[in-house]
Amino acid sequence: MNSSTCLKPVLAALLLGALPTWAMAPAAPTAATPAARSGVKLPQATTVTLKNGAKLILVERRELPLVSFSAWLKGGAISDPAGKEGLSALTAELLQKGAGGRDARQFAEAMEGVGGQMEVVSGREAVILSGEFLARDTGLMVELLTDLLTKPRFDAKELEKTRERMVSEIASNKDGDLRNVVGTYFNAFHFAGHPYGNPVGGSEASLAALTREDVQGWARAHLGADRLVLSVVGDFDARALAAKLEAALGGWARAGQPAPTVAATTPTQGRRVLLVDKPDATQTYFWIGNTGISRTDKDRVALELGNTVLGGRFTSLLNSELRVKTGLTYGARSISFPGTQPGPLVISSYTKTETTGRAIDLALDILARYRQTGMDDATLASAQSYVLGQFPPKLEMGLAVATKLAELSFYGLDHGDVDDFAAAISASTRDGVRTVLQRVLPAPENLTFVLVGKAADIRELARKYGPVTEMKLSDKRFAPAPAR
């Protein structure tokens, strides 16, 4: 069994921002369904904070003989030193490549031999560990998780192989589906000089220079009990599991450095364009946007509704116009990436080189008109029904509940974020949503554009949208070289 097969979609959605809802769940039920009427309530949890600062959130759920966990460690790409981008991601990859008394093969065999799953991923602000085991193997789960966190080996040969694979994957993405990299260019350009601009997975240049000493130094600084929020959901006795986890993790030291903090982000003023040249490209991939909202923004529910209509479902304004009606693309969406500080809010699509201008102009026209007028009552009702129908399936499985509980704790939110969601969606009004859209959606004159394509054919067009900075896709970094 591939230990990461079932976990990667969950982690990707959390670490990279919300996917368009049509990609994550079946078509929405009508407002008359029980899910839409009643919403979702999180289960009551037993919360324990150990003396070393580790926080445990335990939920007994006995329907299935499974135990799922989600562990969040504050850090991630925001903790990567300048010039060593990707260090947290490399460290995260190596955590499973040998820990405690097991080398990489033995660790994998111990886990997969009982049908267990475990995944470690570094995101923008956290390293996240997720896993699922049969209840009878809870002891092994705790042992492997404890070894992974407190006794990683960071084997030199595994480091070399992992680093080489990560560099190769970046090169492969650049040579393949450019949707996998355009967002990294956007963040590096839009948030230049801010930790949110760090490429989460590093760059070809930064990864190549990372050493075992770098990894060990990052681990000493950022792996520690005071950084940990561990949520466990499943078939267990909460008191007994709390005692087992305290025995395993209670002696884990605190991190060597204070947890990293993120400076405030604000929308940029004016227009600017990054043109990334791929000379043999036959399509242009683009992100257009600005700084949006934080995870704790008071208007996050209204934006959920507003973004659903703009670009968050198959029948959204963007997808309907750019794909269904005009055939300019196979997909267009709008996405918000909230963090502890406001992250990007963007329009994302791609089109043939010769229709680049038409697609971008149409997207900009939709954005400007929608920001000004909002939606009518029928569209609001449709969006409410859709969002209410999509929400319950996201929290059906134990792993999803564990992840949500850990995420809420990480951002300092309570159960009301979930428990009151349906009521807040139902109570939203057309005027209220429009007010939020006018605050959050970027004004036409304040936009960051990133275009990845054949520069020779779209250079003049790019200049129409603002001052242009150019770089090559073959450059080993995601950020353009500083002006001299």
Phi, psi and omega per residue, in radians:
M1 nan 2.364 3.044
N2 -1.367 2.052 -3.006
S3 -1.162 -0.302 -3.056
S4 -1.813 -0.052 -2.982
T5 -1.028 -0.834 -3.054
C6 -1.443 -0.338 -3.026
L7 -1.593 -0.507 -3.014
K8 -1.037 -0.736 3.121
P9 -1.040 -0.677 3.124
V10 -1.117 -0.833 -3.101
L11 -1.188 -0.666 -3.134
A12 -1.071 -0.746 -3.136
A13 -1.102 -0.657 -3.121
L14 -1.282 -0.707 -2.996
L15 -1.473 -0.467 -3.063
L16 -1.885 -0.075 -3.117
G17 1.839 2.952 -3.068
A18 -1.177 2.284 3.008
L19 -1.305 2.798 3.013
P20 -1.040 2.396 -2.970
T21 -1.138 -0.419 3.119
W22 -1.182 -0.314 -3.121
A23 -1.538 -0.121 -2.998
M24 -1.997 -0.301 -3.036
A25 -2.678 2.863 3.130
P26 -1.201 3.011 -3.109
A27 -0.973 2.568 -3.054
A28 -1.205 2.458 3.015
P29 -1.311 2.952 3.110
T30 -1.316 2.932 -3.096
A31 -1.130 -0.243 -3.099
A32 -1.458 -0.156 -3.108
T33 -1.232 2.712 3.128
P34 -1.003 -0.672 -3.118
A35 -1.061 -0.769 -3.111
A36 -1.213 -0.572 -3.114
R37 -1.299 -0.740 -2.944
S38 -1.712 -0.370 -3.097
G39 1.260 -2.777 -3.078
V40 -2.287 2.440 3.070
K41 -2.122 2.332 3.076
L42 -1.306 2.560 3.130
P43 -1.263 2.718 3.046
Q44 -1.178 2.509 -3.069
A45 -2.194 2.677 2.949
T46 -1.654 2.134 -3.092
T47 -1.965 2.252 -3.132
V48 -2.286 2.263 3.037
T49 -1.913 2.071 -3.124
L50 -1.304 2.848 -3.099
K51 -1.075 -0.473 -3.136
N52 -1.489 0.029 3.066
G53 1.782 -0.185 3.126
A54 -1.162 2.380 -3.127
K55 -1.911 2.234 3.128
L56 -1.958 2.338 3.089
I57 -2.178 1.987 -2.982
L58 -2.106 2.261 3.133
V59 -2.235 2.074 3.061
E60 -1.366 2.222 3.138
R61 -2.506 1.787 -2.886
R62 -1.704 0.069 -3.064
E63 -1.089 -0.639 -3.119
L64 -2.199 2.607 -3.132
P65 -1.404 0.995 -3.102
L66 -2.236 2.664 3.016
V67 -2.283 2.183 -3.130
S68 -2.062 2.542 3.114
F69 -2.393 2.685 3.018
S70 -2.435 2.120 -3.099
A71 -2.071 2.168 -3.140
W72 -1.968 2.231 3.097
L73 -2.077 2.063 -3.084
K74 -1.098 2.248 -3.107
G75 2.810 -1.878 3.109
G76 1.224 -2.753 -3.003
A77 -1.100 -0.460 -3.141
I78 -1.148 -0.291 -3.136
S79 -1.639 -0.039 -3.114
D80 -1.254 2.241 3.102
P81 -1.157 2.690 3.091
A82 -0.997 2.316 -3.108
G83 1.487 -0.164 3.134
K84 -2.134 0.610 3.119
E85 -1.030 2.417 -3.075
G86 1.643 -0.017 -3.115
L87 -1.132 -0.751 3.113
S88 -1.135 -0.654 3.133
A89 -1.176 -0.728 3.093
L90 -1.105 -0.757 3.108
T91 -1.053 -0.781 3.133
A92 -1.046 -0.752 3.123
E93 -1.064 -0.638 -3.062
L94 -1.383 -0.278 -3.082
L95 -1.039 -0.586 3.132
Q96 -1.571 -0.036 -3.100
K97 -1.609 0.857 3.133
G98 1.937 2.169 3.122
A99 -2.748 2.529 -3.124
G100 1.064 -2.296 -3.115
G101 -1.530 0.138 -3.074
R102 -2.035 2.369 2.986
D103 -1.408 -3.071 -3.042
A104 -1.025 -0.785 -3.124
R105 -1.150 -0.768 -3.114
Q106 -1.163 -0.645 3.115
F107 -1.115 -0.803 -3.141
A108 -1.125 -0.721 -3.123
E109 -1.154 -0.678 3.126
A110 -1.087 -0.697 -3.133
M111 -1.297 -0.900 -3.042
E112 -1.298 -0.398 3.133
G113 -1.137 -0.395 3.096
V114 -1.901 0.176 -3.142
G115 1.346 0.317 3.125
G116 -1.394 2.826 3.106
Q117 -2.323 2.523 3.101
M118 -2.695 2.461 3.139
E119 -2.459 2.423 3.078
V120 -2.194 2.212 -3.113
V121 -2.429 2.434 3.025
S122 -1.678 2.236 3.103
G123 -1.900 -2.843 -3.088
R124 -1.145 -0.718 -3.053
E125 -2.226 0.054 -3.105
A126 -2.695 2.642 2.866
V127 -1.665 2.185 -3.047
I128 -2.039 2.265 3.074
L129 -1.998 2.276 3.109
S130 -2.342 2.606 3.138
G131 -2.900 2.947 3.133
E132 -2.636 2.320 -3.130
F133 -2.377 2.768 2.951
L134 -1.124 2.554 -3.085
A135 -0.989 -0.613 -3.123
R136 -1.137 -0.312 -3.109
D137 -1.852 0.368 -3.137
T138 -1.027 -0.676 3.129
G139 -1.058 -0.758 3.101
L140 -1.146 -0.701 3.102
M141 -0.996 -0.827 3.138
V142 -1.109 -0.702 3.133
E143 -1.101 -0.840 -3.121
L144 -1.140 -0.749 3.135
L145 -1.103 -0.735 3.136
T146 -1.129 -0.787 3.111
D147 -1.074 -0.761 -3.121
L148 -1.030 -0.756 -3.090
L149 -1.347 -0.689 -2.950
T150 -1.859 -0.303 -3.080
K151 -2.365 0.807 3.115
P152 -1.170 2.524 -3.093
R153 -1.523 -0.608 -3.063
F154 0.878 0.929 -3.130
D155 -1.032 2.368 -3.059
A156 -1.086 -0.718 -3.137
K157 -1.185 -0.686 3.097
E158 -1.139 -0.640 3.105
L159 -1.083 -0.795 -3.135
E160 -1.050 -0.792 -3.124
K161 -1.150 -0.746 -3.102
T162 -1.182 -0.772 3.132
R163 -1.083 -0.731 3.121
E164 -1.112 -0.703 3.117
R165 -1.141 -0.720 -3.133
M166 -1.119 -0.719 3.092
V167 -1.128 -0.738 -3.141
S168 -1.108 -0.652 3.137
E169 -1.151 -0.664 3.089
I170 -1.109 -0.812 3.129
A171 -1.073 -0.691 3.132
S172 -1.140 -0.710 3.100
N173 -1.107 -0.681 3.118
K174 -1.149 -0.526 -3.112
D175 -1.600 -0.102 -3.082
G176 -2.049 -2.096 -3.097
D177 -1.416 1.876 -3.037
L178 -1.257 -0.122 3.012
R179 -1.084 -0.383 -3.132
N180 -1.337 -0.225 -3.077
V181 -2.179 -0.309 -3.043
V182 -1.077 -0.600 3.109
G183 -1.156 -0.600 3.099
T184 -1.142 -0.711 3.057
Y185 -1.108 -0.714 -3.129
F186 -1.061 -0.878 -3.103
N187 -1.080 -0.740 -3.126
A188 -1.098 -0.629 -3.121
F189 -1.410 -0.835 -3.062
H190 -1.224 -0.692 -3.101
F191 -1.839 0.574 -3.132
A192 -0.947 2.266 -3.134
G193 1.497 -0.096 3.121
H194 -1.970 2.603 -3.133
P195 -0.999 -0.463 3.107
Y196 -1.178 -0.223 3.079
G197 -1.461 -0.193 3.140
N198 -1.131 2.276 3.034
P199 -1.172 2.140 -3.030
V200 -1.004 -0.747 -3.125
G201 -1.605 0.160 -3.105
G202 1.376 -3.086 3.101
S203 -2.166 2.954 3.106
E204 -1.029 -0.629 -3.128
A205 -1.285 -0.827 -3.054
S206 -1.231 -0.705 -3.125
L207 -1.108 -0.703 -3.077
A208 -1.048 -0.433 -3.067
A209 -1.640 -0.109 -3.051
L210 -1.324 2.453 -3.092
T211 -2.078 2.955 3.067
R212 -1.070 -0.622 3.102
E213 -1.117 -0.641 3.080
D214 -1.088 -0.799 -3.125
V215 -1.100 -0.808 3.137
Q216 -1.102 -0.671 3.118
G217 -1.145 -0.725 3.112
W218 -1.110 -0.732 -3.125
A219 -1.095 -0.747 3.110
R220 -1.089 -0.660 -3.067
A221 -1.357 -0.592 -2.905
H222 -2.156 -0.187 3.050
L223 -1.678 1.971 -3.116
G224 -2.899 2.773 -3.031
A225 -1.072 -0.615 -3.097
D226 -1.221 -0.202 3.095
R227 -1.588 -0.132 -2.896
L228 -1.659 2.271 2.837
V229 -2.087 2.031 -3.094
L230 -2.042 2.039 3.100
S231 -1.902 2.298 3.141
V232 -2.263 2.280 -3.112
V233 -2.265 2.293 3.066
G234 2.710 -2.759 -3.017
D235 -1.554 1.524 -3.138
F236 -2.764 2.913 2.998
D237 -1.617 2.085 -3.010
A238 -1.039 -0.723 -3.112
R239 -1.144 -0.757 -3.132
A240 -1.160 -0.715 -3.141
L241 -1.197 -0.654 3.094
A242 -1.048 -0.731 3.116
A243 -1.134 -0.698 -3.135
K244 -1.148 -0.742 3.137
L245 -1.211 -0.625 3.109
E246 -1.157 -0.687 3.107
A247 -1.131 -0.623 -3.092
A248 -1.404 -0.695 -3.000
L249 -1.930 -0.143 -3.063
G250 -1.094 -0.456 3.140
G251 -1.614 0.040 3.141
W252 -1.232 2.274 -3.104
A253 -1.259 2.829 3.021
R254 -1.269 2.823 3.115
A255 -1.109 2.664 -3.072
G256 -1.278 -0.311 3.137
Q257 -2.266 2.743 3.026
P258 -1.076 2.644 3.120
A259 -1.069 2.465 -3.128
P260 -1.181 2.543 3.056
T261 -1.977 2.765 -3.082
V262 -2.032 2.178 3.103
A263 -1.134 2.715 -3.138
A264 -1.032 2.547 3.031
T265 -1.992 2.575 3.107
T266 -2.405 2.737 3.076
P267 -1.062 2.492 3.081
T268 -1.420 2.725 3.136
Q269 -1.812 2.477 3.120
G270 1.488 -3.131 3.133
R271 -1.939 2.597 3.043
R272 -2.728 2.665 -3.004
V273 -2.305 2.316 2.939
L274 -1.888 2.139 3.107
L275 -1.904 2.028 -3.128
V276 -1.823 2.033 -2.990
D277 -1.510 2.127 2.946
K278 -2.118 1.681 -2.942
P279 -0.994 -0.497 -3.114
D280 -1.704 0.192 -3.095
A281 -1.203 2.473 3.038
T282 -1.903 -0.060 3.106
Q283 -2.329 2.750 3.028
T284 -1.948 2.240 3.080
Y285 -1.835 2.299 -3.068
F286 -2.432 2.550 2.934
W287 -2.117 2.361 3.112
I288 -2.318 2.220 3.127
G289 3.089 -2.729 -3.116
N290 -2.818 -2.942 3.113
T291 -1.360 2.336 -3.071
G292 -1.829 -1.960 -3.045
I293 -2.217 2.897 3.039
S294 -1.553 2.954 3.131
R295 -1.131 -0.440 -3.076
T296 -1.797 0.183 -3.118
D297 -1.000 2.390 -3.081
K298 -1.127 -0.370 -3.086
D299 -1.792 0.361 -3.035
R300 -1.159 -0.529 3.129
V301 -1.237 -0.766 3.107
A302 -1.089 -0.666 3.111
L303 -1.180 -0.593 3.075
E304 -1.000 -0.790 3.105
L305 -1.160 -0.824 -3.110
G306 -1.078 -0.720 -3.123
N307 -1.262 -0.527 3.060
T308 -1.011 -0.750 -3.126
V309 -1.260 -0.701 -3.100
L310 -1.210 -0.886 -3.058
G311 -2.801 0.447 -3.040
G312 -1.869 0.141 3.067
R313 -2.628 2.932 -3.064
F314 -1.060 -0.607 -3.126
T315 -1.596 0.340 3.137
S316 -1.146 2.910 3.124
L317 -1.041 -0.810 -3.095
L318 -1.139 -0.858 -3.086
N319 -1.198 -0.641 3.123
S320 -1.095 -0.753 -3.080
E321 -1.362 -0.829 -3.018
L322 -1.403 -0.502 -3.130
R323 -1.816 -1.038 -2.958
V324 -1.207 -0.833 -3.024
K325 -1.466 -0.698 -3.028
T326 -1.866 -0.306 -3.139
G327 1.150 0.453 -3.118
L328 -1.353 -0.306 -3.059
T329 -2.726 2.911 2.998
Y330 -1.597 -0.089 3.129
G331 -3.072 2.402 3.054
A332 -2.441 2.383 -3.084
R333 -2.593 2.907 2.966
S334 -2.131 2.444 -2.997
I335 -2.403 2.430 3.029
S336 -1.948 2.382 -3.136
F337 -2.113 1.294 -3.088
P338 -1.257 2.590 3.064
G339 -2.402 -2.821 3.044
T340 -1.095 -0.500 2.951
Q341 -2.016 2.834 3.117
P342 -0.999 2.242 3.074
G343 -1.766 -2.992 -3.076
P344 -1.252 2.623 2.980
L345 -2.240 2.067 -2.914
V346 -2.415 2.751 2.856
I347 -1.703 2.333 -3.082
S348 -2.271 2.288 3.069
S349 -2.882 -3.066 3.086
Y350 -2.716 2.732 -3.090
T351 -2.767 2.953 3.072
K352 -1.083 2.604 -3.105
T353 -0.901 -0.774 -3.054
E354 -1.256 -0.252 3.111
T355 -1.913 0.283 -3.106
T356 -0.992 -0.884 -3.105
G357 -1.085 -0.736 -3.130
R358 -1.106 -0.756 -3.123
A359 -1.161 -0.786 -3.131
I360 -1.140 -0.769 -3.135
D361 -1.077 -0.698 3.120
L362 -1.152 -0.733 3.105
A363 -1.086 -0.737 3.138
L364 -1.151 -0.664 3.119
D365 -1.141 -0.743 3.097
I366 -1.078 -0.805 -3.136
L367 -1.038 -0.840 -3.087
A368 -1.121 -0.793 -3.113
R369 -1.164 -0.735 -3.114
Y370 -1.191 -0.711 3.107
R371 -1.041 -0.602 -3.091
Q372 -1.412 -0.770 -2.972
T373 -1.797 -0.381 -3.090
G374 1.227 -2.558 -3.059
M375 -2.154 2.794 3.070
D376 -1.524 3.072 -3.052
D377 -1.115 -0.673 -3.134
A378 -1.141 -0.691 3.124
T379 -1.191 -0.681 3.081
L380 -1.052 -0.799 -3.141
A381 -1.081 -0.700 3.104
S382 -1.112 -0.763 -3.135
A383 -1.146 -0.708 3.102
Q384 -1.066 -0.806 3.125
S385 -1.079 -0.728 -3.124
Y386 -1.115 -0.883 -3.094
V387 -1.112 -0.742 3.123
L388 -1.117 -0.592 3.123
G389 -1.320 -0.538 -3.121
Q390 -1.380 -0.434 -2.968
F391 -1.235 -0.842 -3.070
P392 -0.986 -0.738 -3.118
P393 -1.061 -0.376 -3.120
K394 -1.269 -0.243 -3.084
L395 -2.207 0.511 -3.137
E396 -1.443 -0.665 -3.031
M397 -1.560 2.690 -3.116
G398 -1.040 -0.706 3.141
L399 -1.096 -0.685 3.118
A400 -1.136 -0.693 3.105
V401 -1.149 -0.783 3.121
A402 -1.039 -0.756 -3.137
T403 -1.128 -0.745 3.139
K404 -1.112 -0.750 3.139
L405 -1.095 -0.733 3.115
A406 -1.170 -0.700 3.139
E407 -1.104 -0.790 3.126
L408 -1.040 -0.764 3.109
S409 -1.105 -0.716 -3.136
F410 -1.014 -0.727 -3.098
Y411 -1.624 0.070 3.104
G412 1.274 0.502 3.139
L413 -1.798 2.717 3.112
D414 -1.818 -3.071 -3.077
H415 -1.115 -0.336 3.139
G416 -1.037 -0.427 3.112
D417 -1.036 -0.564 3.090
V418 -1.742 -0.847 -3.025
D419 -1.072 -0.597 -3.091
D420 -1.719 0.084 -3.034
F421 -1.104 -0.837 -3.101
A422 -1.078 -0.751 3.131
A423 -1.110 -0.693 -3.139
A424 -1.175 -0.680 3.083
I425 -1.091 -0.824 -3.094
S426 -1.139 -0.531 -3.092
A427 -1.493 -0.129 -3.103
S428 -1.171 2.510 -3.138
T429 -2.021 2.799 3.133
R430 -1.039 -0.798 -3.121
D431 -1.176 -0.658 3.134
G432 -1.125 -0.748 3.118
V433 -1.142 -0.720 -3.136
R434 -1.090 -0.687 3.105
T435 -1.048 -0.738 3.113
V436 -1.162 -0.747 3.130
L437 -1.034 -0.701 -3.124
Q438 -1.233 -0.428 3.056
R439 -1.411 -0.691 -2.929
V440 -1.708 -0.760 -3.125
L441 -1.144 2.409 -3.091
P442 -1.167 2.464 3.059
A443 -1.221 2.659 -3.095
P444 -0.981 -0.507 -3.101
E445 -1.503 -0.108 -3.107
N446 -2.143 1.471 -3.049
L447 -2.453 2.472 2.959
T448 -1.801 2.252 3.123
F449 -1.974 2.341 2.937
V450 -2.183 2.121 3.139
L451 -2.102 2.169 3.070
V452 -1.980 2.023 -3.094
G453 3.135 -2.791 -3.106
K454 -1.441 1.790 -3.016
A455 -1.056 -0.655 -3.101
A456 -1.026 -0.527 -3.094
D457 -1.648 -0.346 -3.060
I458 -2.128 0.101 -3.093
R459 -1.048 -0.863 -3.122
E460 -1.123 -0.693 3.087
L461 -1.062 -0.772 -3.119
A462 -1.009 -0.627 -3.118
R463 -1.148 -0.358 3.101
K464 -1.138 -0.459 -3.034
Y465 -1.656 -0.186 3.118
G466 2.665 3.084 3.090
P467 -1.018 2.337 -2.999
V468 -1.837 2.297 2.926
T469 -1.903 2.341 -3.109
E470 -2.010 2.599 2.957
M471 -2.635 2.981 -3.127
K472 -1.814 2.529 3.076
L473 -1.081 -0.481 -3.136
S474 -1.315 -0.211 3.058
D475 -1.003 2.538 -3.052
K476 -1.438 -0.072 3.100
R477 -2.085 2.834 3.137
F478 -1.601 -0.257 -3.133
A479 -1.760 2.487 3.079
P480 -1.143 2.664 3.119
A481 -1.099 2.468 3.106
P482 -1.042 2.518 3.093
A483 -1.155 2.448 -3.130
R484 -1.677 nan nan
